[in-house]
Amino acid sequence: MKESGLGKTFRDKGILITGGTGSIGSALAKKLLEFNPKVIRVFSNDENALFDLEEELKKYDNLRFLVGDVRDKERLKRATEDMDIVFHAAALKHVPSCEYNPFEAIRTNVIGTQNLLDVAMDEEVEKVITISTDKAVNPVNVMGATKLLAERLTIAANYYKGLRRTVFSCVRFGNVLGSRGSVVQLFENQIQNGGPVTLTDPDMMRFVMSMDRAIELVLKAAQMAKGEEIFVFKMPALLVGSLAEVMIEKLAPKYGYDPKDIEIEMIGKRKGEKLYEELMTEDEAMNAYETEDMLVILPSPPRGGLKRIPIKRYTSKDIRGLTKKEIEDLLESILK
């Protein structure tokens, strides 16, 4: 990642991050500090997490920590004043939680997104980047359905903004290993307690990437965004069963256990889960173009530097899964 190009995009800018204390939001804030923005406003409804992040980053004088919720449009309006770029990472993201609390998922993921789009348009920020997920593709659960609507709302905002300058784009990626509530965190806690490690289905294939790679590509997408794009990150995939086996081999000795003594317990697929994930539908593939790092879905002919992709869909069952050695290498930066 060339700092010079990104530096030009983010230096001396006012940047708002909704969901700024979550895994993606806080990592974004830390990385953006490297480019000397004028100010970063970290917006979150988690008061304790805001306090902890403020303590961690207290040496920086260009950070502001705002308590608020994307459901509150008036609060969002205040937070968005004088901002140039908005990263919209606020969301309810856990599949089981959204399944049993669908109205809450709608209020945050759909209505909250619309609130943000409205105020960003009114304040005429330069760019809005909505963080999305592979679960928005052909969704089978509430979380995916609400994130699909968030994507559609974001892209549609380009059409009803009138003469306002704001451009709206999305980034879509799979599971970020080591993020809060991720399967890596779950497995490590279970191994630390002596097992068992619970698996819904060992043959589940999931797109994965490291946090550093996810943030790198989010920033690159923001730099490229001209409006209407859905940026789909090129990602490897792994079998969840293989991930569990590698983590047991690697972590059991660390916590004083023999790997052979850590059992794997099958608990069955949870409501709303897919056996494999998708990052792009066949219809989207007809309007998808690529760069070295990502695919770009556009509703209209491409701009310069993009070439049409040769594939008809992008699913985790269609690509080679990572080997156990490759999984171990991927985990190196996460399991310290």
C-alpha positions in Angstrom: 0.0 0.0 0.0 1.6 3.3 -1.1 1.2 5.9 1.6 1.7 8.8 -0.8 -1.5 8.1 -2.7 -3.5 7.4 0.5 -1.9 10.4 2.2 -3.3 12.7 -0.5 -6.8 11.2 0.1 -6.9 11.4 3.9 -4.4 14.1 4.9 -6.0 17.2 6.5 -9.5 15.7 6.1 -12.3 15.5 8.6 -13.2 11.8 8.9 -16.2 10.3 10.7 -16.3 6.6 11.6 -19.6 5.2 12.8 -19.3 2.1 14.9 -15.9 3.5 15.6 -15.2 1.3 18.6 -15.9 -2.0 16.9 -13.1 -4.2 15.5 -13.2 -2.6 12.0 -14.0 0.9 13.2 -11.2 1.1 15.7 -8.6 -0.5 13.4 -9.6 2.1 10.7 -9.1 5.0 13.2 -5.7 3.7 14.2 -4.6 3.3 10.6 -6.0 6.7 9.4 -3.9 8.5 12.1 -0.8 7.6 10.0 -2.1 9.9 7.3 -2.4 13.0 9.5 -6.1 13.8 9.0 -7.4 17.1 10.4 -9.7 15.2 12.8 -11.2 11.7 13.2 -14.5 11.5 15.0 -15.1 8.1 16.5 -18.9 7.7 16.9 -20.3 4.8 19.0 -23.1 3.9 21.3 -20.7 1.9 23.5 -19.5 4.3 26.2 -17.1 1.9 27.8 -15.4 1.1 24.5 -15.1 4.8 23.7 -13.4 5.4 27.1 -11.0 2.5 26.5 -10.1 3.6 23.0 -9.6 7.2 24.1 -7.2 6.0 26.8 -5.3 3.9 24.3 -5.0 6.8 21.8 -4.8 9.7 24.2 -1.5 10.9 22.8 -3.3 12.1 19.6 -4.9 15.5 19.6 -6.9 15.1 16.4 -9.3 12.5 17.7 -12.8 13.1 19.0 -14.9 10.5 20.8 -18.7 10.9 20.4 -21.4 9.0 22.2 -24.3 8.4 19.9 -26.4 6.0 17.9 -27.1 5.9 14.2 -30.8 5.5 15.0 -30.7 9.1 16.2 -30.7 11.3 13.1 -30.2 14.6 15.0 -27.1 13.2 16.8 -25.7 12.0 13.5 -26.2 15.4 12.0 -24.1 17.0 14.6 -21.4 14.3 14.2 -21.3 14.8 10.5 -20.9 18.6 10.4 -17.8 19.7 8.5 -16.7 16.1 7.7 -15.1 15.2 4.4 -15.2 11.4 4.5 -17.5 9.0 6.4 -16.8 5.3 7.0 -20.1 3.7 8.0 -19.2 0.6 10.1 -22.0 0.7 12.7 -24.1 -2.4 12.5 -25.6 -5.3 14.3 -23.5 -8.1 12.8 -24.1 -11.3 14.7 -26.4 -13.7 12.8 -28.1 -15.4 15.7 -28.7 -12.1 17.5 -30.3 -10.6 14.4 -32.4 -13.7 13.9 -34.0 -13.3 17.3 -34.1 -9.5 17.3 -35.0 -8.6 13.7 -36.7 -5.3 14.5 -33.5 -4.1 16.2 -31.4 -5.2 13.2 -33.7 -3.2 10.9 -33.5 -0.1 13.1 -29.7 -0.1 13.1 -28.7 -1.7 9.8 -31.4 -0.2 7.6 -32.9 2.9 9.2 -29.6 3.8 10.8 -28.0 3.6 7.3 -30.7 5.8 5.8 -30.2 8.3 8.6 -26.5 8.5 7.8 -27.0 8.9 4.1 -29.5 11.7 4.6 -27.3 13.7 6.9 -24.2 13.1 4.8 -26.1 14.4 1.8 -27.3 17.5 3.6 -23.8 18.2 4.9 -22.3 17.5 1.5 -19.4 15.3 2.7 -17.1 14.2 -0.1 -17.5 10.4 0.3 -19.5 7.8 2.2 -18.2 4.3 2.4 -20.6 1.7 3.8 -19.0 -1.4 5.2 -20.9 -4.5 4.1 -20.5 -8.3 4.3 -20.6 -11.4 2.1 -23.8 -12.3 4.0 -25.6 -9.6 2.0 -25.3 -11.8 -1.2 -28.4 -14.0 -1.7 -29.2 -13.6 2.0 -30.8 -16.4 4.0 -30.8 -14.6 7.4 -32.0 -11.3 8.8 -28.5 -9.8 9.2 -27.7 -10.5 5.6 -31.0 -9.1 4.4 -30.6 -5.9 6.3 -27.0 -5.4 5.1 -28.3 -6.0 1.5 -30.8 -3.2 2.0 -28.0 -1.0 3.5 -26.0 -1.6 0.3 -28.9 -0.8 -2.0 -29.7 2.3 0.0 -26.1 3.5 -0.3 -25.8 3.0 -4.0 -29.3 4.5 -4.6 -28.2 7.6 -2.8 -26.1 8.5 -5.8 -29.3 8.9 -7.8 -31.4 11.1 -5.5 -28.7 13.4 -4.2 -29.5 16.0 -6.8 -26.6 18.4 -7.4 -24.9 17.6 -4.1 -21.3 16.5 -4.4 -21.3 13.4 -2.1 -20.5 10.1 -3.6 -21.7 6.9 -2.0 -20.0 3.5 -2.3 -19.8 0.1 -0.5 -17.1 -2.4 0.4 -18.0 -6.0 0.8 -15.8 -8.7 2.4 -16.0 -11.9 4.5 -14.9 -12.9 7.9 -12.1 -10.8 9.5 -10.0 -13.3 11.6 -9.4 -12.0 15.1 -12.3 -9.4 15.0 -14.5 -9.1 18.1 -16.8 -12.2 18.3 -15.0 -14.0 15.4 -14.7 -17.8 15.3 -11.0 -17.5 16.1 -11.8 -15.7 19.4 -14.5 -18.3 20.2 -12.2 -21.3 19.5 -9.3 -19.8 21.5 -11.5 -19.3 24.5 -12.8 -22.9 24.3 -9.2 -24.2 24.0 -8.1 -22.1 26.9 -10.8 -23.7 29.0 -9.8 -27.2 27.9 -12.5 -27.7 25.3 -14.6 -28.9 23.8 -14.3 -26.8 20.6 -17.8 -26.5 19.1 -18.3 -26.9 15.4 -21.6 -26.3 13.6 -20.3 -28.1 10.5 -16.7 -29.0 9.7 -17.4 -28.6 6.0 -18.5 -25.0 6.2 -16.3 -22.9 3.9 -15.7 -19.3 4.8 -14.0 -16.4 3.2 -11.4 -15.0 5.5 -8.8 -12.2 5.7 -6.6 -10.6 8.3 -7.6 -7.3 9.9 -4.6 -5.5 8.4 -5.5 -6.6 4.9 -9.2 -5.7 5.4 -8.2 -2.1 6.5 -5.7 -1.7 3.7 -8.4 -2.6 1.1 -11.1 -0.4 2.8 -8.8 2.6 2.5 -7.8 1.7 -1.1 -11.5 1.5 -2.0 -12.2 4.8 -0.4 -9.4 6.3 -2.4 -10.8 4.9 -5.7 -14.5 5.6 -5.0 -16.3 7.8 -7.5 -19.8 6.7 -6.6 -22.0 3.7 -7.2 -19.3 1.0 -6.7 -19.5 -2.1 -4.6 -15.9 -3.1 -4.0 -15.6 -6.8 -3.4 -12.3 -7.9 -1.9 -10.5 -10.9 -3.3 -10.2 -13.3 -0.4 -9.0 -16.9 0.3 -11.4 -19.4 1.9 -11.0 -22.1 4.5 -12.8 -25.0 6.0 -13.9 -24.2 9.5 -13.1 -27.8 10.6 -9.5 -27.3 9.4 -9.3 -24.0 11.3 -10.4 -25.7 14.5 -7.8 -28.5 14.1 -4.9 -26.0 13.4 -5.9 -23.9 16.4 -6.0 -26.9 18.7 -2.6 -28.0 17.6 -1.2 -24.5 18.0 -2.8 -23.3 21.2 -3.4 -26.4 23.3 0.2 -26.5 24.5 0.2 -22.8 25.2 -2.6 -23.3 27.7 -1.1 -26.5 29.2 -3.1 -29.1 27.3 -2.2 -32.0 25.0 -3.9 -31.3 21.6 -5.2 -34.9 21.7 -7.2 -34.1 24.8 -9.1 -31.2 23.3 -12.3 -32.6 21.8 -14.3 -31.3 18.9 -18.0 -31.3 19.4 -20.5 -31.1 16.5 -23.5 -28.9 17.5 -25.2 -28.6 14.1 -25.8 -25.6 11.8 -27.4 -22.6 13.5 -30.5 -20.8 12.2 -29.6 -18.5 9.3 -26.2 -20.1 8.5 -25.0 -21.1 5.0 -22.7 -24.0 4.3 -20.7 -21.8 2.0 -20.5 -18.0 1.5 -20.9 -15.8 -1.6 -19.3 -12.5 -2.4 -21.0 -11.9 -5.7 -24.1 -13.1 -7.5 -24.2 -14.2 -11.1 -26.2 -11.0 -12.0 -23.5 -8.9 -10.3 -20.8 -10.7 -12.1 -22.2 -9.4 -15.4 -21.3 -5.9 -14.3 -18.1 -6.7 -12.4 -14.6 -5.6 -13.2 -11.3 -6.1 -11.4 -8.1 -4.7 -10.1 -5.2 -6.6 -8.6 -6.8 -6.7 -5.1 -10.6 -6.4 -5.6 -13.6 -6.8 -7.9 -15.7 -3.7 -8.6 -19.4 -4.1 -9.3 -20.7 -1.1 -11.3 -24.2 -0.4 -12.6 -22.7 1.3 -15.7 -19.7 0.8 -18.0 -16.3 0.9 -16.2 -14.0 3.8 -15.7 -10.4 3.7 -16.8 -8.1 1.0 -15.4 -10.7 -1.8 -14.9 -11.2 -5.0 -16.9 -14.1 -7.3 -17.0 -13.8 -10.4 -14.9 -13.9 -13.9 -16.5 -16.0 -15.6 -13.7 -19.8 -15.9 -13.4 -20.0 -15.9 -9.6 -17.7 -15.7 -6.5 -18.5 -18.3 -3.8 -16.3 -20.0 -1.2 -17.2 -23.4 -2.6 -15.7 -22.5 -6.0 -12.2 -21.8 -4.9 -9.5 -23.9 -3.4 -9.5 -23.8 0.4 -6.4 -22.9 2.3 -4.2 -25.8 3.5 -3.5 -26.3 7.2 -0.1 -24.7 6.7 -1.6 -21.7 5.0 -4.2 -21.4 7.8 -1.3 -21.5 10.3 0.5 -18.8 8.5 -2.6 -16.6 8.3 -3.1 -17.0 12.1 0.5 -16.0 12.9 -0.3 -12.3 13.2 -3.5 -12.9 15.1 -2.5 -15.5 17.8 0.3 -13.9 19.7 
